[in-house]
Amino acid sequence: MSDSAVVLNPPAARSKVVPREVTQAKLDLRSRAANLIRPGDLYTVADRLEEQARRFADRDFLLYGDQRFSYAEVDARANQLAHVLHARGLRCGDVCALAMENRPEFFFCWFGLMKIGAVAAFINTQVSGRLLVHALEATGARAVIVGEECLGNFAATAELPDVPLYLVADAEKPAPPDLHARATADLADEIAAAPRNTFPRDGRATVRAEAPKLLIFTSGTTGLPKAARYSHMRWMSSGDVMEVTLEVTARDVFYCCLPLYHGAAATSVTSTALKAGGSIVVRRKFSTREFWHDVRRYGITVFQYIGEICRYLLNTPPQPDDWEHSLRCMLGAGLTPESWTRWIERFGPIQVFEGWGSTEANTALINVDNYVGSCGRVPDWNKTNFRLVRYDVETESHPRDANGRYIRCGPGEVGEGIGYIVDHPEIGGGRFEGYTSAEATEKKILRNVFAEGDAFWSSGDLLRYDEEGYFYFVDRIGDTFRWKSENVSTAEVADALSDYPGLELINIYGVQVPEHEGRAGMAAIVMQPGHAFDPKAFYELTESRVPRYAAPQFVRVSSAADLTTTFKLRKVDLQRQGYDPSAFDDPLFVRDEKAGTYRPYSDEALKNAGLPPFG
C-alpha cells in the first residue's frame, strides 16, 4: 500500500468492543429485513404509500413550518398530481425530471409519479447550463416538473432539450413574472381541480419490484455526474432494513434537512419513516441556528447527518440546555472520531449509526455497536458480499497474486471496498442496478476478481479494518472528493472552467483542511505565455459555471504542468503539498466570497474564508 493513503488512528481506546456474535445477530436482523421484498413481486412504492395511508390515515406524515400533512392527505395530494400528469401524457415507464427544493410539494410530485408507474429523475437544484442539459439528456426525461424556485436555472440555460416544463408554484420563493413564460404550463389550477381519489392501479399493475423508480445523480470518480438507477425493491428494502436497525416506531419523528435530490434524504429517511408510519420534518436546507430549535419544537427523534453538519453544530457556543432534547439516534457518514466524542460529551448519549456506502452501492457497512470512529463491522466474512482488496494509489491499480487474482486485505491494510454482484432471481440484495449509461455501469464492475467469471462492484473508496473487524473510511480513489456535504467531480469542474481566457491547463483536486471533514477544492493552473491570472475574472467564471461548493477554495498558478509519462496531470504530489505555501514557490490565492474575488494567500485571507492555516 502506498504512503499516499491517509490512515486514521483507531479509536479503540474510547470504545467498548462488542462480542462478535452480538454484532452479527443485529446484522442478521438487517439481512432478513432486506429480503422481505423479492424480484418479481408486483409491488411498488405507490402500493406501500397507499397501504400506509389506510393504516395511518390521520397520523402526521410531513411537517413543514406550521403545516402538517397526514398520511391520507399526502396520498390524496399525490393522487391529484398523478391525475394531472397522466392527463398531460405521462405514462408508466416514462422518465420525468423533478427540480425542486425541500418542501411538501416535492413529495406530492414524487409520489404522484410513482402512482403512474413513471420514473422520477431528481435534479440538483443548484445546477444550470451544461450540467442541467447533461442531467436531462442522461436521464432521457420526457418532461420536467420544476419548482418555481428553480425556474431561474432553466431560464439561464440555453439549448435545453425539447421537453415540456411543468411549473409548480412556490409562495416562499416566487420567480419574476417574466420567467413564467419559460414554463410550458403552470399546474396550479389543474392540481386544484384534480380528483383526490385513488389513481387507478391498472397502469402500473405489471411493474415489478426490481424495476427502476428513481434516477439519482452521483459524481462517481471520473467525468460528468451519472444517473444511478434505484428500484422500488431497493428503496423499500432500505426502509425495511433501517426500521429494524434503528428500532423505529410510528412515534418517531425524522428530520429531513439534507437535499432531497441526494440519495440520503430521498432513500433512508423517507423510506424508513414511510415503512414505520413515522413523521418527517422537512426543512428547505440545514440551519445551524435553527437545528436544536426544530428538534425541540417538533420532538425530533432521528436525524440523518453528514460530518460537516455535526462540525457546524459543535462550533456553536455551548448552551445550558444542550442535553435537553428528544433526539435518540442519528445515522449518516463522515463523523470523525474526535467530533463523535465531542458530540456525545456535549449533547448526551445519542446512538450514532455511522455507515459507509453510496447511492449506487450493492453493499454497505453500518456501525450498529456505537463503536466510536468506525463505519461498520464484519464479524463473519461468510455473511456479507463486501470485500476489501489491496489498491496501490500511486499506480492506481490493484496488485495481483501469482494467479492473477486480486489480493484481500488483512487487518490494518488499506484497500478498496468492493461488493460481490448477486444475480439470483429470488434474491434482492447484492444487485448492482447501475446507471442509465451502459458504459458507466461497466466501468464500475470488476471481473474475475477471485475466480473466473465473478463480478464485483467497485466503490472507489479506500477503507481499512482492525483485528476486531471494525472498519474505518480512509479516502476516495481518483478524482472525486467531498466538500460541504457534496461530492465534487474534478473532471466536471475542470471541464466547466477550461475555457477561462488565457488558460493553458487546469488541474482540479481536493486537499485536506484541518478541522474540516472532506477536502477543499484546489485548482493548479498554467497560463499561456503572455497571459496573466486575473483573480476576479476567474472568480466570476466559477460563479457562473459551478455551484459554490464545487468552486476551488484555492488557486495555485504554476509555471508548468506536472505530467505523468502517460500525459495525465499528476495529482498525488499536489495533494500532498496542499495549500502549504512553504512547499512550493507558485503564487497561491484564496477564495473570498464576500469580496467576490481570489486574494493572495495570507492568514487574513484564510480567516476571511473560514479556513485554518495549513498543517
N, C-alpha and C positions, 0 to 999 in steps of 0.2 A: 504493500500500500504506500502511495506517495506521501510525502510530508505536507502536501498542499491541502490535505483534508483537515478540517478543524475538528478536534476531538475534545469534547467537553468532559470535565471531571465528573465521575459518577457521584451522585448524592446519597449513596447507600447509608452513610453515617447518620443521615437525617430521617431515615425511614425504617420502618419495621418490615422485614421480609415476611411475606405471607407464604404459608405452605403451598407447594405447587398444586396439590390436589384441590385446595380451596379455590385457587385461581381458575383451575381447569373446570371445576363444577360451574362457576359463573359463566365461563366461555361456552360450556356445553348448553346452557340455557339459551344463549345467543344463537348457537348453531341450530337448535331445534326451532326457534322462532323464525330463523332465516328460511326455513323450508315449509312454512305454512302455506305459501302460495307457490305453485309449481308451473312450469312451462305447459302450455296447452289449456290452462284454466281460462274460461271465458269470463274474466273478472277484471275490471278496470278501476281506476281511481274514482271515476264518476259513480260506479256502483258502491264503493266504500263511502263516498260522501253521502249518497242517498240513504244508505243504511244508518249512518251515524246521525243524519238529520232526523230520522224517525226515532232513533234511540235516545238522543239528547236534544230533542227539539227546542226546548226553552233554555238550554244552557248557553252561556256566552261562548262563542267561538272566537270572534275578533273584537278587540277593544282598541280604539283609536281616539286619543284625546278624550272627549266626553261621549263619544259614540260607542254604542255596543250593538253587536250583531250576533244574534243567536245562531245555532246550527241550522235551524229551519229557515231563518232569514237569509243566511249565506247561500243555502241551497236554492231558495227562491230567486235570489238575485242572479245566481249562475244560470238558472233556467231562462231568465229574461235575456241574458247575453247569448245563450245558445239559440234561442228563437230568432234573435236579431241577426246573428252571424250566419245561421242557416239560410235565412231569407236573403241574405247578401251573397249566397252562393257557396259558402264553405261547406265541405263535406268530410266524411270520415277519411282519415289518412292524409288530408291536406295539412301543410305546414303554415302556421300563422305566427308571425313575429309579434312580440309584446315588448314595447319600450315604455316603461312606467316606473316611477319611484315607489317606495314602500307606502302603500295606502290600501284601504279595503278594496277599492276597485281592481287592484292587481289580482286579488283572489277571485273576485267575481268573474273577471275575464278569463283567468286561468282555468277555473273550474267549468266555466261555460264552454270553453274549447274542449275540455275532457268529455263533456256530455255529448258533443257532436261526434267525438272519436277523432278529433283533429290532434295534431302535434303542435305544442307550444314551443316557440324558439325565443328564449329570453335574451334581450338585447341590453348591453351595458348602457346605462343612462348617461354616461359621460363621453361617449364616442360620437363623432360626426365625420364627415369627409370620407376618405378612402376606407377607414376602418368600418364605418357604418355600411358602406356599399359592399365591402367584403362580407360582413355579417349576413346581409340579406341574400347575397349570392351563394354563400356557403351553405345556408340552410334551405335554399330553394323555396323561400317563403312566397306563398300565393297572395298574401295580404299582410298588412301591419296594423295592429292596434297600437295607437300612440297616445300616451297621456299628454294632456295639454302642456304640462311642464317640460316635456321633451320635444315639443314641436319645433323649437328653435334649432335642434340638432339636424332635423330633416330639412328645414328651410335653408340651412347653411351648407347643405351637401348638394353638389352638382352631380348630374348623371345618375340619379337614383334609378334602380330597376323599376320597370313599369308595372308597379303593383299598387292596388288601392291602399290609401291611408285612412283608417277609421279613427276619428278623434274621440277621446273620452275626456270630458271636461274636468278641470281641476280648479275648484274655487279658491284654493290656497295660493296657487301659482298660475294665474291666468296668463295666457300668451297675448302679445299685442294683436289687436284685431286684424291687422294686415296679414299676419301669419296664417290665419284660419283658412285663407284661400288655398294654402298648400295641401290641406286635407281633402280627401275625396268626399267625405261626409262626416258631419258631427252626429254621433249616435244618440245624443241626449234624449231627443223626442222619441226615437224608436225604442229605446230602452224603457222609457217611462210608460209607453203604450203596450209593451210586450207582455204576454201572459206569464204568470208566475208558476203555473202548474208544471209538473214534471215533464221535462223534454222527453219525447219518445225514445226508448232504448233501441228501437229497430235498427237505426243507422249504425250503431256501434256493436250490435249483437254478436258479430263474428270476430271482434277484436280480442286477440289472445293476450294473456298477461305479459308475455315476453315482447310484445310489440312496443315500439318507442312511443313515449308520451311527452318527453321533454328533449330539447336540444339546448345544452348549456355550454357556453364558451369557456375554454380553458387555454391558457397560453402554451402549455407544453414546454419543450426545451428549445425548439427552433421555429422560425417562421412566424407567420401570422396566426392569430388565435384560431383554434379548431373547435368545431361544434361537436361536443360529445353527446352520444345518444344515452338516454335514460329511460328505461322501460317502466311500464306500470308495475311489473313484478318487483323490480329492484327498488322502486320508490316506496311501494307499500311495505316491502320487506324491511326497509330501513326503519319504518315506524314500528313494525313488529319487534325488531331486534332492540331498538332503543327503549321501547316500553318496558321490556324485562330488565334491560341493563340499568336504567335509571329508576326502576320501580315506580313508574308514573301511574297516576290515577286521574280520574276526572276532576279532582280537586286541584290539580297542578295548573300553574299559570306560567306560560313561556314568554320570554322576552325576545322579540324579533327586531334587532337594531342593526343587523348586517344586511347589505343589499340583497333583495330577493332574486336579482338576476344571477347571483352566485349560487353554487351548489349547496353551500352550508345551510343558509336560511331556507332555501326552497326545498331542501330534502329533509334533513334530520329534524329541524324544528317543526315544520308543517306536518310532515308525515307522522311524527310521534304524537303531536297534540291531537291530530285527527283520529288516530287509532285509539287513544285513551279517552277521548271526549274532553280533553283539556282545553284551556283558553290560550289565545295568543295575543299579547300586547304588541301592536305594530307601531314602530317609530320610523319616521322618514329616514333619519340617519342617527348614528350614535352621537350622544352628547355627554361629555364628561360631567357637566354641571347638573344635568337632569337625571343621570343614571340612578342614583340612590333615591332620589325623589320619586321616580317612576316605580322602583322596586317596592317602596313603602306604600305608595298610593294604590297600586293595583294588587299588592300581595304576591308579587312575582316570586316563584319558587325555583325556576330553572332558566338559565340563560346560556346561550352559545357565544363563546368568546373567541377572539384571536389574541395572541400575546400582546399586540400593540394596545388593545383596549385596556387590558389589565395594567399595563405600564402607565397609561394616561391616568387611570383611577388611582394608582399608587402614588403618583406625583402630586395629587391634590393634598392640601393640608389635612392632617388628622382631625377628626371630629369626635366629640364625646359619645355620640350615638353610633359609631362605626359598627358596633356589634348588634345594633337594634334593627333587624330586618328579617324578611321572610325567606331569603334565598337559602335553599338547602343543598343545591348541587349546580354544577356548571360543566359544560362539555365544549371541547374545542381543540385547538392546536397552537403551538408556539409559546407556551408558558415556560419560561426558563426556570431552572431550579431556584435561583435567587428570588425571582419575582413570585414564584409559587410559595416559598417560605414566608416572604413578607406579606403576601396576600392572606394567608391563614392567620398569621400573627395579628394582622390589623383588623380583618373582617370576620374572624371566627372560623370554627371548624366546618367549612363548607366542603362537601365531597367534590373532588376535581376528577373529571373523566378526560384526561389528556389523551389524544389519539393521533393516529397517522393514517393517511390515505389521500385520495383525491377524487374529483368528480367522476373520472372515467375508470377508477381503480376496480379491479376484480378481487382485491384482497385488502385487508385493513388490520390495523392494530389498535387496541384501546386499553388504557390503564384502568382496570376495574378494582385495583388494590389501594388506590390513593398513595402510591409509591412515588415520592417526590422526584420530579425530573424525568420520569420515564413516560414514553408514549405507548407503552403496552408490553405484554409479556407473552412468550411462547413456552408454556410449561411442557408441552408434548408436541414434538415436530410431526407426529403421525396424525394429528388432528387439525392441521392447518394446511392451506395451499400456499402459504407465504414461505419464501426462502430468501436468504441473504448470500449474495455471491461477490467474490472479490472484483474490485474495479480499480484500475490504475488511472488516476486523474490526469497525470502528465501525458500519457499516451492516449487517453480517452478510449480505453478498451478493457475487455475482460480477459485476464490471464486464463490460460487453459492448462489442463493436466496433460499427462503423457498420451492420453487417448483423445485429446482434443475437446474435452468437456469442460464446462465451467467448474470453478472451484468454490465450494461452500465455505463461508467464513466461520471461524471459531470465535469464542468469547474474546472481546477486546479488539477484534479486527473490524475495520471499516469496509463496507461494501454496499452494493446496490440492492435495494429491496425489489423483489420480483414476485409475481403471483402465477401459480400454475393455472392454465386456462382449462376449465372443465367444459366438456362438450357432451352432455348427457341429457337425453330427452326428459328425464324426470327430476333433474336437479337444477335448482335455480341459482344457487351460489357458485361463485368461481367463474362465471361467464364474463368474457370481455366483450362489451357491446360496441366498443369502437367509436368512430367518428363518422360524419357524413362523407368524409373523404376516404376512399378505399386506400389510397396511397399513404395517408397519415395513419390509418389504422395499422397497416402492415409494418410501418416503421416502429411501432410500439410493441411489436411481437418479437421475442427472441425464440429461435427454433433450435432443436437438437441440443438443448442445454445440458441435460443429464443423461438423456437416452435418445436414440434415433426416433424422430417423429414427434417428440414432445414440444410443447409451446408454452411460453411464459410471457405475461405482461411485464413490460419494462417500465418501472416507475420514474427513473431519472433522479431518484433520491438516494443519498448516502446515509446509512444508519450503522449502528453497532449495538452489541448486547453484552451483558455481563454474565458472570458464572451462574446467576440465579435465573437467567432467561429474560431479564428486563431490557427493553430496547430504548435507544436514545437517538433522536434525529440529529444528524450531523450537518448536512448541507445538500444543496441542489447540484446535480451534474449539469454541466453545459451552460447554456445561455439564458436561463430563466432565474430570476431572483425575486424575493418577496419584500415589498416595502409598503407601509401604510395599509396593511391587510390585503394588498392586491398583488397578484402575480404579474411581473413585468417581463416581457419578452425583449431581449436585447436586439434581436433582428427586427422586431416590429418598430422599436424606437429608432434604430439606425436607419431603417427604410424611410420613416416619416421625416427625418431631419437631413437626409442625404443630399438634398438639393439646396442646402444653405449656400449662398453666394460665396464663391472663392474656396469652397471646401474641396480638399483632395481625398481625404479618407476620414472616416469616423468609426470609432470603436466604443461600443457601449458595454458596460459591465457593472456588477454590483460590488460594493466594498462594505466591509464591516464597520459599524459605528458603535463605539462604547455606549452602554446603557440603552441600546435600541435593539428591538427584535428585527430580524430580517437584514436586508442590505440596502444601502442607499445607492441610487444610480450615479454613475460617473461616466463622463464622455472623455475619451482621449482623441483629439482631433489633429489633423495635419492640414495646414492651409496651403494653397497653391502659391508658387512664387509670385511675389508682388501683391499678395493679398494679406491683410491683417485681420485678426479676430475682433469682431465688434460685439462686445458683451450684450448690449441692449438689443441689437438686431437678432442675436441668437436666442435671447430670452423670448422675444416676441414670436419667433418661429415656434418655439416649444409651446407657447400658449395657444397657438392656432392649430398645432398639429397633434399634440398628445395630451392625454389627461395629466393633471398636475402630479398625481402620484408617480407617473412614469417619466416625468421630466428629470433630466440629470440634476442632481444636487451639486455636483462638482464638474468642472470642465478643466481638463489638462491640455494645454496647447503644445503639442510636440513638434519637433523639427523634422522627424522622420518616423515612419510607421515601423513597428517591430513585427516582422512576419515570420511564420514558420517556413520550413522547407517546402511545404505544400501551398505556400502563399495564403495561408489563413492568418488573420490577425491574432497575435499571441496575447492571451489574457491572463495567464497564470501569474506572471511576474507583476503585471499591472495591478492585479487584485491583491497580491502580497504587499505591494507598496502603498496601496490605498490612497489616502489623501495626506500622507506623511510628507510634508514639504522638505524634510531632510533627506528623503530617499531619492530625490531627483531634482534637476535644475529647471525643468519646464515651468513656465508660468501656470499658476493654478488659480481658478476662480470659484467662488461660492455663490449659489443661487440666493437672491434676495427678492422675495415675492412682494414685500412692501414697497421696495424701490422700483420693482419691475425691471431688474437687470441682473447680471452676474458681477460680483465685486471681487477685486483681487483678494487672495487668501489673507486672512488676519484673524486674530482672536475675536475682534469685534464683528467681523463678517460671519464667523461661526456662531457667535452669540445671537446675532440677528436672525440667523436661520434656525435657531433652536438646536444646534448641533454642538457636541463637546469637542475639545481638542483631540487630535489623533493619539491613539495609544492608551 
